[in-house]
Amino acid sequence: MYSRADRLLRQFSLKLNADSIVFDE
């Protein structure tokens, strides 16, 4: 259960990182 939540959090941060990169440029 923890690994499942961890994977979701990881995907969420990757999405935020991608969004911030788009906003940066």
PyMOL Python script that loads the backbone (N, CA, C, O; Angstrom):
from pymol import cmd

cmd.read_pdbstr("""\
ATOM      1  N   MET A   1       0.845  -1.203   0.000  1.00  0.00           N
ATOM      2  CA  MET A   1       0.000   0.000   0.000  1.00  0.00           C
ATOM      3  C   MET A   1       0.878   1.250   0.000  1.00  0.00           C
ATOM      4  O   MET A   1       0.594   2.231  -0.687  1.00  0.00           O
ATOM      5  N   TYR A   2       1.954   1.187   0.791  1.00  0.00           N
ATOM      6  CA  TYR A   2       2.852   2.346   0.841  1.00  0.00           C
ATOM      7  C   TYR A   2       3.534   2.558  -0.510  1.00  0.00           C
ATOM      8  O   TYR A   2       3.649   3.686  -0.990  1.00  0.00           O
ATOM      9  N   SER A   3       3.983   1.455  -1.116  1.00  0.00           N
ATOM     10  CA  SER A   3       4.676   1.562  -2.405  1.00  0.00           C
ATOM     11  C   SER A   3       3.722   2.124  -3.461  1.00  0.00           C
ATOM     12  O   SER A   3       4.137   2.862  -4.354  1.00  0.00           O
ATOM     13  N   ARG A   4       2.440   1.767  -3.349  1.00  0.00           N
ATOM     14  CA  ARG A   4       1.457   2.275  -4.304  1.00  0.00           C
ATOM     15  C   ARG A   4       1.314   3.787  -4.162  1.00  0.00           C
ATOM     16  O   ARG A   4       1.304   4.508  -5.160  1.00  0.00           O
ATOM     17  N   ALA A   5       1.206   4.263  -2.937  1.00  0.00           N
ATOM     18  CA  ALA A   5       1.089   5.700  -2.701  1.00  0.00           C
ATOM     19  C   ALA A   5       2.375   6.402  -3.113  1.00  0.00           C
ATOM     20  O   ALA A   5       2.338   7.504  -3.659  1.00  0.00           O
ATOM     21  N   ASP A   6       3.511   5.763  -2.852  1.00  0.00           N
ATOM     22  CA  ASP A   6       4.796   6.351  -3.207  1.00  0.00           C
ATOM     23  C   ASP A   6       4.898   6.528  -4.721  1.00  0.00           C
ATOM     24  O   ASP A   6       5.410   7.539  -5.203  1.00  0.00           O
ATOM     25  N   ARG A   7       4.405   5.533  -5.464  1.00  0.00           N
ATOM     26  CA  ARG A   7       4.456   5.624  -6.921  1.00  0.00           C
ATOM     27  C   ARG A   7       3.554   6.759  -7.403  1.00  0.00           C
ATOM     28  O   ARG A   7       3.915   7.488  -8.327  1.00  0.00           O
ATOM     29  N   LEU A   8       2.381   6.912  -6.782  1.00  0.00           N
ATOM     30  CA  LEU A   8       1.468   7.991  -7.168  1.00  0.00           C
ATOM     31  C   LEU A   8       2.104   9.347  -6.882  1.00  0.00           C
ATOM     32  O   LEU A   8       2.017  10.266  -7.697  1.00  0.00           O
ATOM     33  N   LEU A   9       2.742   9.466  -5.722  1.00  0.00           N
ATOM     34  CA  LEU A   9       3.403  10.727  -5.371  1.00  0.00           C
ATOM     35  C   LEU A   9       4.528  11.026  -6.347  1.00  0.00           C
ATOM     36  O   LEU A   9       4.746  12.176  -6.727  1.00  0.00           O
ATOM     37  N   ARG A  10       5.244   9.977  -6.752  1.00  0.00           N
ATOM     38  CA  ARG A  10       6.364  10.160  -7.679  1.00  0.00           C
ATOM     39  C   ARG A  10       5.848  10.644  -9.032  1.00  0.00           C
ATOM     40  O   ARG A  10       6.421  11.555  -9.629  1.00  0.00           O
ATOM     41  N   GLN A  11       4.762  10.032  -9.514  1.00  0.00           N
ATOM     42  CA  GLN A  11       4.170  10.456 -10.786  1.00  0.00           C
ATOM     43  C   GLN A  11       3.685  11.895 -10.678  1.00  0.00           C
ATOM     44  O   GLN A  11       3.822  12.674 -11.622  1.00  0.00           O
ATOM     45  N   PHE A  12       3.113  12.252  -9.519  1.00  0.00           N
ATOM     46  CA  PHE A  12       2.596  13.602  -9.312  1.00  0.00           C
ATOM     47  C   PHE A  12       3.734  14.622  -9.348  1.00  0.00           C
ATOM     48  O   PHE A  12       3.603  15.673  -9.975  1.00  0.00           O
ATOM     49  N   SER A  13       4.852  14.317  -8.677  1.00  0.00           N
ATOM     50  CA  SER A  13       5.982  15.262  -8.683  1.00  0.00           C
ATOM     51  C   SER A  13       6.593  15.375 -10.063  1.00  0.00           C
ATOM     52  O   SER A  13       7.032  16.453 -10.465  1.00  0.00           O
ATOM     53  N   LEU A  14       6.626  14.258 -10.800  1.00  0.00           N
ATOM     54  CA  LEU A  14       7.149  14.308 -12.168  1.00  0.00           C
ATOM     55  C   LEU A  14       6.270  15.214 -13.019  1.00  0.00           C
ATOM     56  O   LEU A  14       6.770  15.964 -13.856  1.00  0.00           O
ATOM     57  N   LYS A  15       4.955  15.142 -12.803  1.00  0.00           N
ATOM     58  CA  LYS A  15       4.032  15.982 -13.562  1.00  0.00           C
ATOM     59  C   LYS A  15       4.257  17.455 -13.200  1.00  0.00           C
ATOM     60  O   LYS A  15       4.259  18.319 -14.077  1.00  0.00           O
ATOM     61  N   LEU A  16       4.446  17.736 -11.907  1.00  0.00           N
ATOM     62  CA  LEU A  16       4.691  19.109 -11.477  1.00  0.00           C
ATOM     63  C   LEU A  16       6.001  19.615 -12.071  1.00  0.00           C
ATOM     64  O   LEU A  16       6.089  20.762 -12.509  1.00  0.00           O
ATOM     65  N   ASN A  17       7.015  18.756 -12.082  1.00  0.00           N
ATOM     66  CA  ASN A  17       8.307  19.146 -12.655  1.00  0.00           C
ATOM     67  C   ASN A  17       8.157  19.472 -14.133  1.00  0.00           C
ATOM     68  O   ASN A  17       8.705  20.466 -14.610  1.00  0.00           O
ATOM     69  N   ALA A  18       7.424  18.647 -14.853  1.00  0.00           N
ATOM     70  CA  ALA A  18       7.209  18.878 -16.284  1.00  0.00           C
ATOM     71  C   ALA A  18       6.456  20.196 -16.487  1.00  0.00           C
ATOM     72  O   ALA A  18       6.794  20.973 -17.380  1.00  0.00           O
ATOM     73  N   ASP A  19       5.451  20.442 -15.671  1.00  0.00           N
ATOM     74  CA  ASP A  19       4.678  21.681 -15.786  1.00  0.00           C
ATOM     75  C   ASP A  19       5.551  22.899 -15.509  1.00  0.00           C
ATOM     76  O   ASP A  19       5.465  23.900 -16.220  1.00  0.00           O
ATOM     77  N   SER A  20       6.395  22.817 -14.474  1.00  0.00           N
ATOM     78  CA  SER A  20       7.253  23.950 -14.136  1.00  0.00           C
ATOM     79  C   SER A  20       8.267  24.202 -15.239  1.00  0.00           C
ATOM     80  O   SER A  20       8.613  25.351 -15.515  1.00  0.00           O
ATOM     81  N   ILE A  21       8.751  23.127 -15.879  1.00  0.00           N
ATOM     82  CA  ILE A  21       9.689  23.291 -16.991  1.00  0.00           C
ATOM     83  C   ILE A  21       9.008  24.038 -18.134  1.00  0.00           C
ATOM     84  O   ILE A  21       9.599  24.926 -18.749  1.00  0.00           O
ATOM     85  N   VAL A  22       7.757  23.667 -18.410  1.00  0.00           N
ATOM     86  CA  VAL A  22       6.998  24.336 -19.474  1.00  0.00           C
ATOM     87  C   VAL A  22       6.817  25.813 -19.126  1.00  0.00           C
ATOM     88  O   VAL A  22       6.961  26.679 -19.988  1.00  0.00           O
ATOM     89  N   PHE A  23       6.502  26.096 -17.861  1.00  0.00           N
ATOM     90  CA  PHE A  23       6.295  27.482 -17.449  1.00  0.00           C
ATOM     91  C   PHE A  23       7.608  28.264 -17.465  1.00  0.00           C
ATOM     92  O   PHE A  23       7.624  29.463 -17.746  1.00  0.00           O
ATOM     93  N   ASP A  24       8.708  27.573 -17.162  1.00  0.00           N
ATOM     94  CA  ASP A  24      10.011  28.231 -17.164  1.00  0.00           C
ATOM     95  C   ASP A  24      10.351  28.741 -18.558  1.00  0.00           C
ATOM     96  O   ASP A  24      10.835  29.861 -18.718  1.00  0.00           O
ATOM     97  N   GLU A  25      10.094  27.914 -19.559  1.00  0.00           N
ATOM     98  CA  GLU A  25      10.403  28.286 -20.937  1.00  0.00           C
ATOM     99  C   GLU A  25       9.223  29.022 -21.547  1.00  0.00           C
ATOM    100  O   GLU A  25       9.280  29.423 -22.710  1.00  0.00           O
TER     101      GLU A  25
END
""", "prot")
cmd.dss("prot")
cmd.show_as("cartoon", "prot")
cmd.util.cbc("prot")
cmd.orient("prot")
